[in-house]
Amino acid sequence: MKSNKLSLEEKTGEKLIKFCIYLPPEPLVLVLFAHRELFGSINNLRDILQKLQHSYGITINEAMGTFQIDNLQHYMSTQQNSLSNEEILNSYLLPLKRALIDLYPNKIKQPQEYYSLSKQLLTYMVSVVEHLKQLEDKLDSSNMRNCTLARGQLLRKIADAYNIAEEYEKQISIAKEAMEIYQATYGDSSLEYATTLNDLAIAYHNLAKEKRELADLEVSVTLKNEIRGYDIQEMILLEKSLKIEELHSKFDINYSVSLNNLGVAYINLEMYEKLTERTKMLEKALLIQKVYYGSDTHIECGTTKSNLAMAYGAAGKRKQEIQMLREVVEIYRIHYTENHKQYAFALNNLAVSCYNDGNYTEAKMHSEKAAQIYKTHYGEEHPKYINMLKCLMSTYNKLLDDYNDLNYLDSAKNIGKDLRRIIDGMIQKILLDNRLTYEERKIKNDKWLSERAEVFKLLAMVHGNKNVGEYEKQERYLRDALSIYETAGFDKRNLNGYADIMYSLTCCYKSLHERERTDHGCANNYLTQLKKTISTYEKAHMKNDVNYQNLLIFSSNFLIGICNDGIIEYMEICQELTDIIKQQCEEQSEQYASSLKTFGSICSKAGRYKQQEELLLKATTIYETAGFDKRNLNGYADIMYSLSDAYEYLSKDLKNIFYVEKYLVQLEKTLPIYLKAYGKECQNYKNLLIMCNNLSISISNSRATSCVHLKERLVKIFQHEYGEQSTEFSNSLKELKSLQGLSKLKPGF
């Protein structure tokens, strides 16, 4: 520049461009930055550089590439004697700031450049901010304010660039700094300050989202609280921003942005009590944007529709959610093109929604497209691509359920093979990376080991599909996953994940047992795993988890299955299952009483009637003590019937008057209860009357005079049940008189 002592103020736009071409490459962009206002009608630096490209073949990226920001510092240091701080600010730094902001691509107007050029500009913006900060305290109050504000404006752009680079913690730090500057400069009630509150809220939203996506190993209470903390910070900032914007206008486009973002924050925090409110927020935001942009197909409307779809999904409005997401996919396709990561993001959301709705064919189509875009954009080692592949495996498994097409099995197995190759490669890289400390290597290695375990779980799921039935392979993969957890210590750090694998293994043994019901080894394996899994869920404090409740159902059904099959060799297993149910449900529960009844039935088949009696008496006591005899009369009647059945066998020997007496007492109790529960037409009620008749005949045939009082009670039962004109009553009365004659007792009628 020193060799070209020309008065730039005298140059017109075209002449100045030509003059700049002959300057050394480093200061070329600097001259344009510092003196862009001299280009007449060309007010935007982007237009100037595009004109350079058209006339001389110099692209924006090339021009920026030739300019090293440190040259500015060097140039200013050489001119320190001749330039004041105010001149450095106004002649170089402020024009440079304006030029960088001009160059910074607009997400809506330049979506492709937004994701490429913004990263290149980041270094320049950071350096200018540093220069502005160094200069700040050396200026008078007027220039200091301009300097500080310029720094704040650039900090907002830097925060956005970190957002694009997915460095969210840096984004938060920079956004906070910008917010503090805007608050001090414009005041607490300004729209400018509200805008920076929104910026910071978005940064917290992004960090929380990243943690949710990557937190597959340390899914702990600590991490969940950390994510929730970010969500709460986002909500607080957005509510504050919304209050400020409401002071100015409720129909401003920025107000719609805050409504949109706050609606999403409520969704992430699962604030279901605000479900209607947040949906209305998003619908209002969409209406404002539609009026502002003249159409609901604008890219900003697409973002709001995406969030509104989330709200519909949370409200259970699945059809509206899917329709809204289909509109989002089309908007993103047109705006970003079909190879862009944002388009893949929209496809992924639609795929998940279709999957949740049971439309697995459409989910597969969208997931496959999204996976290919993620692979191209991020590479196959990126978590986003790996997560997409895992989602695809789950989708193929569901399609295998629906269509029994083994091509889906092959597709899922191929993905599993690819995932194992990618993950094993990453683990090998980490082990060979000498730059990592022990702690860094362990953290990275643990993450990929967790991914490997997840793949084993997915492969187990596919092989255990009802239409595949390869339960031995399912068991092997689940054992591999458990081995990883136990070796790496995940069984203690991520007990929830460990419990889920244990549950899957229980399901596997359940399937093996149901296939080989008479195989004692399969039954024992199932029982052993069932006990281990229940213990794991209890250690993880997951008693309210649906899978824990399923384990109770498994225990009961296992017991009922043994009873129905009549496998009396499983008596010890039945005892353990009954104890498990007692432990899970507590001693005074209806489920435990039902298990006692079932176990009693197995004892009956094994001829252990006294043990059956003991179990059924416990069951009736539970029903009567807890009030189930009134709330569940049918269940109570069934237990009473089973007890009557047990006493029938125990009273075969009429000499054992103790059990004959108990049998009759039980029949007298059970008849009215069964009548009330099921009515006279029920077969078991008829069976009870047959039992009474058989007992009456047995007493008569035995001519046991010690049973006269029992015969009298039986006659009363026949009188009540059949009536005095019935054959049953008259025959039993004759038998009673005959028995009374033998005992020389007077008739009781």
TIDREN-655001 format. One record per residue (C-alpha): x, z, y; residue in three letters. Coordinates in steps of 0.02 Angstrom, whole numbers, padded with zeros to 5 digits, always signed. Each point is the difference from the previous one (the first is absolute). Example, Ala and Ser with C-alpha at 12.3 -4.5 7.8 and 13.67 -1.06 7.14 Angstrom:
% residues 2
+00615+00390-00225ALA;+00069-00033+00172SER;
END
This chain:
% residues 749
+00000+00000+00000MET;+00144+00033+00118LYS;+00058-00180-00016SER;-00168-00064+00060ASN;-00020+00073+00174LYS;-00166-00084+00036LEU;-00146+00066+00099SER;-00138+00011-00130LEU;-00128+00029+00137GLU;+00027-00180+00057GLU;-00031-00076-00171LYS;-00167-00071-00056THR;-00065+00027-00176GLY;+00065-00161-00079GLU;+00171+00010+00082LYS;+00020+00181-00049LEU;-00038-00041-00183ILE;+00134-00134+00001LYS;+00119+00119+00086PHE;-00030+00133-00133CYS;+00042-00121-00139ILE;+00178-00014+00065TYR;+00028+00187+00009LEU;+00093+00089-00140PRO;-00127+00040-00139PRO;+00003+00190+00017GLU;-00069+00015+00178PRO;-00123-00145-00019LEU;-00150+00107-00046VAL;+00055+00136+00120LEU;-00011-00121+00146VAL;-00172-00054-00056LEU;-00053+00181-00019PHE;+00062+00053+00169ALA;-00065-00148+00100HIS;-00153-00064-00089ARG;-00103+00017+00161GLU;+00100-00146+00074LEU;-00077-00124-00120PHE;-00146-00043+00111GLY;-00160-00021-00099SER;+00081+00049-00163ILE;-00033+00187-00002ASN;+00022+00041-00182ASN;+00170+00008-00080LEU;-00070-00064-00163ARG;-00053-00160+00088ASP;+00174-00018+00076ILE;+00085+00017-00168LEU;-00122-00118-00080GLN;+00042-00127+00136LYS;+00184+00025-00041LEU;-00041-00033-00182GLN;-00093-00160+00044HIS;+00135-00066+00118SER;+00161+00062-00080TYR;-00042+00055-00177GLY;+00031+00186+00032ILE;-00126+00111-00090THR;-00056+00172+00055ILE;+00083+00080-00150ASN;+00162-00094+00030GLU;+00001+00048+00184ALA;-00029+00183-00043MET;+00131-00012-00136GLY;+00134-00056+00124THR;-00034+00146+00115PHE;+00083+00165-00043GLN;-00081+00143+00093ILE;+00167+00089+00017ASP;+00054-00140+00116ASN;-00122+00069+00127LEU;+00086+00168-00004GLN;+00170-00084+00013HIS;-00059-00109+00144TYR;-00073+00148+00092MET;+00158+00103-00024SER;+00105-00139+00077THR;-00118-00004+00149GLN;-00015+00189+00024GLN;+00095-00004+00164ASN;-00112-00135+00072SER;-00169+00048-00080LEU;-00102+00155+00040SER;-00106+00088-00131ASN;-00155-00069+00086GLU;+00071-00177-00011GLU;+00040+00021-00184ILE;-00178+00060-00029LEU;-00092-00129+00104ASN;+00113-00151-00024SER;+00037+00019-00185TYR;-00088+00136-00099LEU;-00178-00021+00065LEU;+00004-00191-00013PRO;+00076+00019-00172LEU;-00140+00121-00047LYS;-00132-00122+00063ARG;+00080-00143-00094ALA;+00008+00097-00164LEU;-00184+00047+00016ILE;-00040-00183+00039ASP;+00097-00055-00153LEU;-00080+00131-00112TYR;-00127-00097-00105PRO;-00186+00033+00009ASN;-00071+00051-00168LYS;-00158-00102+00027ILE;+00071-00155+00085LYS;+00165-00012-00094GLN;-00032+00083-00171PRO;+00148-00086-00085GLN;+00127+00041+00137GLU;-00070+00176+00011TYR;+00077+00044-00168TYR;+00167-00087+00028SER;+00051-00006+00183LEU;-00056+00180+00034SER;+00135+00064-00119LYS;+00133-00105+00089GLN;-00051+00067+00170LEU;+00009+00181-00060LEU;+00189+00017+00025THR;-00009-00068+00178TYR;-00146+00113+00047MET;+00086+00156-00069VAL;+00158-00039+00100SER;-00095-00031+00163VAL;-00093+00165-00024VAL;+00167+00090-00019GLU;+00064-00081+00161HIS;-00159+00049+00092LEU;+00014+00180-00061LYS;+00181+00013+00057GLN;-00046-00066+00171LEU;-00158+00105+00025GLU;+00077+00157+00076ASP;+00108-00101+00120LYS;-00146-00079+00095LEU;-00111+00054+00143ASP;-00179+00054-00040SER;-00080-00171+00025SER;+00126-00094-00107ASN;+00003+00142-00126MET;-00187-00020-00029ARG;+00021-00187-00028ASN;+00145+00032-00116CYS;-00094+00130-00102THR;-00156-00108-00012LEU;+00104-00151-00054ALA;+00075+00108-00136ARG;-00174+00055-00056GLY;-00061-00180-00007GLN;+00147-00052-00107LEU;-00019+00153-00112LEU;-00177-00056-00042ARG;+00067-00169-00054LYS;+00140+00084-00100ILE;-00127+00110-00089ALA;-00099-00156-00044ASP;+00158-00084-00065ALA;+00034+00151-00112TYR;-00179-00016-00061ASN;+00034-00180-00052ILE;+00162+00056-00083ALA;-00101+00136-00093GLU;+00113+00138+00069GLU;-00143+00116+00041TYR;+00094+00161+00035GLU;+00101-00091+00135LYS;-00163-00074+00064GLN;-00072+00176+00020ILE;+00155+00063+00092SER;+00002-00147+00122ILE;-00189+00002+00026ALA;+00008+00186+00044LYS;+00134-00035+00131GLU;-00104-00141+00076ALA;-00155+00110+00002MET;+00090+00139+00094GLU;+00061-00126+00131ILE;-00175-00073+00025TYR;-00078+00172+00009GLN;+00123+00055+00135ALA;-00015-00164+00095THR;-00186-00037-00006TYR;-00081+00169-00038GLY;-00105+00075-00140ASP;-00159-00096+00043SER;+00074-00174+00014SER;-00038-00148-00112LEU;+00187-00033-00009GLU;+00028+00171-00077TYR;-00147-00028-00119ALA;+00084-00160-00060THR;+00158+00094-00048THR;-00105+00130-00092LEU;-00069-00144-00103ASN;+00177-00064-00031ASP;+00055+00168-00067LEU;-00158+00018-00106ALA;+00037-00169-00080ILE;+00176+00058-00040ALA;-00066+00155-00090TYR;-00127-00109-00090HIS;+00138-00115-00062ASN;+00110+00142-00061LEU;-00145+00081-00093ALA;-00042-00168-00079LYS;+00180-00026-00056GLU;+00005+00174-00077LYS;-00160-00035-00096ARG;+00071-00163-00068GLU;+00170+00067-00051LEU;-00045+00179-00051ALA;-00013-00034-00186ASP;+00128+00129-00057LEU;-00016+00148+00117GLU;-00191+00005-00004VAL;+00002+00183+00044SER;-00098+00117+00109VAL;+00143-00006+00127THR;-00006-00188+00015LEU;-00190-00004+00008LYS;+00006+00126+00142ASN;+00133-00104+00088GLU;-00109-00157-00009ILE;-00152+00097+00058ARG;+00103+00067+00145GLY;+00038-00179+00057TYR;-00185-00045-00017ASP;-00051+00150+00105ILE;+00129-00044+00134GLN;-00071-00176+00005GLU;-00178+00065+00017MET;+00045+00123+00140ILE;+00090-00136+00100LEU;-00143-00124-00020LEU;-00135+00124+00047GLU;+00101+00042+00156LYS;+00022-00184+00041SER;-00185-00035-00026LEU;-00050+00138+00122LYS;+00114-00075+00134ILE;-00067-00176-00028GLU;-00180+00062+00008GLU;+00035+00056+00179LEU;+00038-00180+00047HIS;-00109-00116-00105SER;-00087+00006-00168LYS;-00001-00189-00013PHE;+00185-00033+00031ASP;+00099-00088-00137ILE;+00124+00145-00008ASN;-00146+00118-00029TYR;-00050-00105-00150SER;+00178+00017-00069VAL;-00011+00190+00011SER;-00171+00000-00082LEU;+00070-00109-00138ASN;+00153+00106-00031ASN;-00095+00166+00006LEU;-00125-00064-00126GLY;+00143-00036-00120VAL;+00076+00172+00032ALA;-00163+00084-00052TYR;-00001-00105-00159ILE;+00179+00050-00046ASN;-00041+00184+00029LEU;-00153-00019-00112GLU;-00109+00076+00133MET;-00161-00045-00090TYR;-00105+00102+00119GLU;+00047-00130+00132LYS;-00037-00149-00113LEU;-00145-00068+00104THR;+00092+00036+00163GLU;+00158-00092-00049ARG;-00098-00150-00064THR;-00092-00010+00166LYS;+00168+00013+00091MET;+00068-00150-00092LEU;-00160-00100+00019GLU;+00002+00035+00188LYS;+00184-00051+00010ALA;-00040-00163-00089LEU;-00144-00035+00120LEU;+00111+00028+00153ILE;+00135-00114-00072GLN;-00126-00135-00044LYS;-00062-00004+00180VAL;+00177+00008+00071TYR;+00074-00136-00110TYR;-00158-00106-00011GLY;-00002+00002-00190SER;+00017+00119-00147ASP;+00131-00113-00081THR;+00138+00055+00120HIS;+00149+00085-00083ILE;-00038+00167+00085GLU;-00177-00010-00069CYS;+00079-00031-00169GLY;+00096+00165+00012THR;-00158+00094+00048THR;-00099-00082-00140LYS;+00135+00055-00122SER;-00021+00180+00059ASN;-00189-00013+00000LEU;+00008-00059-00181ALA;+00094+00161-00040MET;-00142+00099+00079ALA;-00131-00095-00101TYR;+00101+00033-00158GLY;+00010+00187+00038ALA;-00189+00001+00026ALA;-00026-00085-00169GLY;-00060-00163+00079LYS;+00103-00106-00117ARG;-00086-00168+00030LYS;+00018+00016+00190GLN;+00182+00051-00023GLU;+00039-00154-00106ILE;-00090-00120+00117GLN;+00093+00071+00150MET;+00168-00014-00089LEU;-00035-00181-00046ARG;-00024-00036+00185GLU;+00164+00091+00037VAL;+00094-00105-00128VAL;-00061-00160+00083GLU;+00045+00060+00175ILE;+00175+00051-00056TYR;+00023-00163-00095ARG;-00035-00102+00155ILE;+00099+00110+00119HIS;+00153+00043-00104TYR;-00002-00145-00127THR;-00007+00021-00189GLU;+00182+00051-00024ASN;-00001+00148+00120HIS;+00013+00181-00057LYS;-00152+00049+00106GLN;-00104-00127-00096TYR;+00064+00078-00161ALA;-00050+00171+00067PHE;-00178-00063+00027ALA;-00004-00078-00174LEU;+00059+00164-00075ASN;-00139+00099+00086ASN;-00130-00123-00063LEU;+00073+00006-00175ALA;-00011+00190-00004VAL;-00180-00003+00060SER;-00050-00131-00129CYS;+00088+00104-00135TYR;-00097+00155+00051ASN;-00161-00101-00005ASP;+00038-00060-00177GLY;+00031-00180+00053ASN;+00166-00014-00092TYR;+00007-00190-00002THR;+00000-00013+00190GLU;+00117+00151+00013ALA;+00123-00091-00113LYS;-00004-00157+00107MET;+00037+00093+00162HIS;+00131+00114-00077SER;+00097-00146-00072GLU;+00007-00086+00170LYS;+00051+00160+00089ALA;+00136+00038-00129ALA;+00080-00171+00024GLN;+00002+00019+00191ILE;+00073+00176-00012TYR;+00135-00062-00118LYS;+00047-00140+00121THR;-00004+00111+00153HIS;+00073+00164-00064TYR;+00090-00046-00161GLY;-00042+00061-00174GLU;+00084+00170+00022GLU;-00114+00053+00143HIS;-00131+00137-00037PRO;-00141-00109+00069LYS;+00036-00137-00126TYR;+00022+00124-00142ILE;-00164+00086+00044ASN;-00088-00169-00001MET;+00065-00035-00175LEU;-00062+00170-00059LYS;-00172-00036+00074CYS;-00001-00167-00091LEU;+00037+00085-00166MET;-00150+00114+00026SER;-00108-00150+00043THR;+00054-00096-00156TYR;-00043+00154-00103ASN;-00177+00003+00072LYS;-00020-00187-00033LEU;+00058+00031-00178LEU;-00139+00130-00013ASP;-00131-00123+00063ASP;+00049-00161-00086TYR;+00108+00050-00150ASN;+00118-00143+00048ASP;+00174+00036-00066LEU;+00074-00114+00135ASN;-00027+00146+00118TYR;+00099+00110-00119LEU;+00143-00125+00006ASP;-00007-00007+00191SER;+00005+00189+00013ALA;+00144+00013-00124LYS;+00098-00132+00098ASN;-00023+00097+00162ILE;+00056+00158-00090GLY;+00155-00092-00059LYS;+00039-00059+00178ASP;-00025+00174+00070LEU;+00116+00077-00128ARG;+00133-00131+00041ARG;-00016+00032+00188ILE;+00000+00189-00017ILE;+00143+00007-00124ASP;+00101-00113+00116GLY;-00031+00116+00147MET;+00051+00153-00100ILE;+00161-00088-00051GLN;+00038-00046+00182LYS;-00024+00180+00054ILE;+00114+00067-00135LEU;+00138-00124+00051LEU;-00018+00028+00188ASP;+00152+00106+00046ASN;-00056+00016+00181ARG;-00141+00120-00049LEU;+00022+00187-00002THR;-00057+00095-00154TYR;-00159+00054+00087GLU;-00040-00175+00064GLU;+00031-00074-00172ARG;-00113+00129-00082LYS;-00143-00031+00123ILE;+00009-00189-00021LYS;+00022+00011-00189ASN;-00146+00120-00019ASP;-00113-00118+00095LYS;+00038-00146-00115TRP;-00010+00109-00155LEU;-00173+00048+00058SER;-00043-00185+00017GLU;+00064-00030-00177ARG;-00113+00139-00065ALA;-00146-00078+00093GLU;+00032-00168-00085VAL;+00004+00085-00170PHE;-00169+00078+00040LYS;-00071-00170+00046LEU;+00068-00081-00158LEU;-00075+00142-00101ALA;-00168-00029+00086MET;+00002-00185-00046VAL;+00049+00028-00182HIS;-00130+00137-00015GLY;-00138-00114+00065ASN;-00154+00007-00112LYS;+00017-00186-00036ASN;+00183+00016-00047VAL;+00006+00166-00092GLY;+00190+00008-00016GLU;-00002+00190+00010TYR;+00170+00023-00082GLU;+00079-00104+00140LYS;-00103+00094+00127GLN;+00067+00163-00069GLU;+00180-00064+00009ARG;-00012-00053+00182TYR;-00082+00164+00050LEU;+00137+00096-00091ARG;+00128-00103+00098ASP;-00087+00047+00164ALA;-00004+00184-00050LEU;+00184-00007-00045SER;+00043-00063+00175ILE;-00103+00137+00081TYR;+00074+00138-00105GLU;+00181-00062+00012THR;-00007-00027+00189ALA;-00096+00161+00031GLY;-00155-00089+00067PHE;-00107+00106-00117ASP;+00034+00144+00120LYS;+00010-00092+00167ARG;-00149-00114-00033ASN;-00107+00100-00118LEU;-00155-00102+00043ASN;+00084-00162-00056GLY;+00063+00085-00157TYR;-00175+00064-00038ALA;-00070-00178+00017ASP;+00123-00065-00131ILE;-00044+00144-00115MET;-00183-00044+00021TYR;+00033-00182-00045SER;+00094+00056-00156LEU;-00148+00110-00048THR;-00115-00152+00016CYS;+00122-00097-00110CYS;-00005+00131-00138TYR;-00189+00009+00019LYS;-00010-00187-00037SER;+00118+00017-00149LEU;-00105+00143-00070HIS;-00162-00097+00022GLU;+00077-00147-00093ARG;+00065+00112-00142GLU;-00127+00141-00004ARG;+00050+00066-00170THR;+00187+00000+00039ASP;+00045+00184+00019HIS;+00163-00046+00090GLY;-00092-00099+00135CYS;-00122+00143+00025ALA;+00142+00125+00019ASN;+00094-00112+00123ASN;-00159-00017+00103TYR;-00030+00188+00000LEU;+00182+00041+00045THR;+00001-00124+00145GLN;-00170+00060+00059LEU;+00065+00178+00014LYS;+00160-00053+00090LYS;-00096-00106+00126THR;-00126+00137+00038ILE;+00144+00120+00031SER;+00086-00127+00115THR;-00157-00027+00104TYR;-00023+00187+00019GLU;+00181+00022+00057LYS;-00029-00138+00128ALA;-00157+00091+00063HIS;-00103-00154-00042MET;-00151+00082-00083LYS;-00117-00092+00119ASN;+00076-00168-00043ASP;-00117-00119-00092VAL;+00130-00023-00138ASN;+00002+00187-00033TYR;-00189-00005-00020GLN;+00023-00147-00119ASN;+00118+00105-00105LEU;-00142+00123-00025LEU;-00111-00143-00056ILE;+00137-00061-00117PHE;+00011+00173-00078SER;-00188+00010-00026SER;-00015-00177-00068ASN;+00150+00029-00115PHE;-00090+00152-00071LEU;-00167-00092-00014ILE;+00085-00148-00084GLY;+00076+00112-00134ILE;-00171+00079-00025CYS;-00087-00169-00017ASN;+00133-00064-00119ASP;-00013+00160-00102GLY;+00189+00015-00018ILE;+00011+00180-00056ILE;+00190-00012-00016GLU;+00008+00007+00192TYR;-00063+00180+00010MET;+00160+00062+00085GLU;-00009-00142+00126ILE;-00181+00046+00036CYS;+00049+00180+00032GLN;+00134-00055+00123GLU;-00118-00121+00088LEU;-00128+00139+00020THR;+00135+00112+00075ASP;+00051-00141+00119ILE;-00179-00019+00062ILE;-00014+00187+00021LYS;+00159+00000+00105GLN;-00056-00149+00105GLN;-00179+00053+00029CYS;+00005+00190-00010GLU;-00084+00105-00132GLU;-00173+00008+00079GLN;-00017-00189+00025SER;-00132-00112-00078GLU;+00136-00120-00059GLN;+00085+00138-00099TYR;-00166+00050-00078ALA;-00029-00182-00052SER;+00174-00009-00077SER;-00038+00158-00101LEU;-00157-00083-00066LYS;+00098-00158-00048THR;+00137+00101-00084PHE;-00137+00094-00091GLY;-00069-00164-00069SER;+00171-00041-00074ILE;+00009+00174-00076CYS;-00170-00032-00078SER;+00064-00161-00081LYS;+00149+00098-00067ALA;-00117+00133-00070GLY;+00063+00133+00122ARG;-00173+00064+00048TYR;+00055+00172+00057LYS;+00125-00078+00119GLN;-00137-00118+00060GLN;-00113+00150+00030GLU;+00135+00087+00101GLU;+00029-00154+00109LEU;-00186-00031+00030LEU;-00035+00181+00045LEU;+00136-00013+00133LYS;-00081-00159+00064ALA;-00174+00078+00013THR;+00072+00152+00088THR;+00083-00113+00130ILE;-00164-00094+00028TYR;-00102+00158+00019GLU;+00127+00092+00108THR;+00033-00145+00120ALA;-00183-00055+00009GLY;+00028-00168-00085PHE;-00145+00042-00117ASP;-00115-00033+00148LYS;+00099-00135+00092ARG;+00037-00100-00157ASN;-00139+00043-00122LEU;+00037-00149-00112ASN;+00182+00051-00024GLY;-00052+00178-00036TYR;-00131-00058-00125ALA;+00130-00106-00091ASP;+00118+00148-00020ILE;-00144+00109-00062MET;-00046-00135-00126TYR;+00180-00010-00063SER;+00002+00189-00021LEU;-00161-00009-00101SER;+00083-00133-00107ASP;+00150+00114-00029ALA;-00109+00147-00053TYR;-00093-00114-00121GLU;+00161-00018-00100TYR;+00049+00183+00018LEU;-00170+00060-00064SER;-00003-00105-00160LYS;+00029+00159-00097ASP;-00160+00097+00032LEU;+00082+00159-00065LYS;+00100-00001+00162ASN;-00149+00062+00099ILE;+00110+00020+00156PHE;+00020-00188+00022TYR;-00178-00040-00055VAL;-00058+00116+00138GLU;+00116-00084+00126LYS;-00061-00171-00055TYR;-00182+00042+00030LEU;+00037+00083+00168VAL;+00093-00157+00054GLN;-00144-00112-00055LEU;-00123+00108+00098GLU;+00110-00017+00156LYS;+00038-00184-00019THR;-00176-00069-00031LEU;-00075+00040+00172PRO;+00160-00053+00090ILE;+00007-00167-00092TYR;-00185-00029+00027LEU;+00022+00027+00187LYS;+00156-00109+00009ALA;-00050-00148-00108TYR;-00183+00016-00054GLY;-00085-00002-00170LYS;+00044-00181-00039GLU;+00187+00031+00000CYS;+00074-00018-00175GLN;+00107+00157+00016ASN;-00156+00101+00044TYR;-00081-00066-00157LYS;+00159+00046-00094ASN;-00015+00179+00062LEU;-00175+00011-00074LEU;+00067-00072-00163ILE;+00135+00136+00002MET;-00138+00132+00020CYS;-00099-00076-00143ASN;+00154-00008-00113ASN;+00043+00181+00037LEU;-00179+00051-00039SER;+00003-00093-00166ILE;+00169+00074-00046SER;-00064+00177+00032ILE;-00156-00033-00104SER;+00096-00079-00143ASN;+00126+00142-00004SER;-00142+00127-00005ARG;+00116+00111+00105ALA;-00111+00144+00052THR;+00132+00053+00127SER;-00045-00154+00100CYS;-00186+00038+00021VAL;+00020+00042+00185HIS;+00090-00166+00025LEU;-00139-00093-00089LYS;-00126+00082+00118GLU;+00096-00066+00151ARG;+00007-00173-00077LEU;-00189+00001-00024VAL;-00018+00041+00184LYS;+00111-00149+00044ILE;-00110-00117-00106PHE;-00157+00074+00077GLN;+00069-00033+00176HIS;+00074-00171-00034GLU;-00130-00077-00118TYR;-00158+00103+00028GLY;-00105+00104-00120GLU;-00089-00153-00073GLN;+00163-00081-00053SER;+00061-00017-00180THR;+00170+00072+00052GLU;-00080+00160+00064PHE;-00119+00023-00147SER;+00137-00030-00131ASN;+00120+00119+00085SER;-00137+00131+00012LEU;-00034-00012-00188LYS;+00185+00016-00036GLU;+00010+00153+00112LEU;-00145+00086-00090LYS;+00081-00036-00167SER;+00164+00074+00060LEU;-00091+00150+00073GLN;-00086+00030-00167GLY;+00168+00006-00084LEU;+00062+00128+00124SER;-00167+00094-00004LYS;-00014-00018+00188LEU;-00161-00034+00096LYS;-00023-00168+00081PRO;+00051-00014+00180GLY;-00148-00108+00052PHE;
END
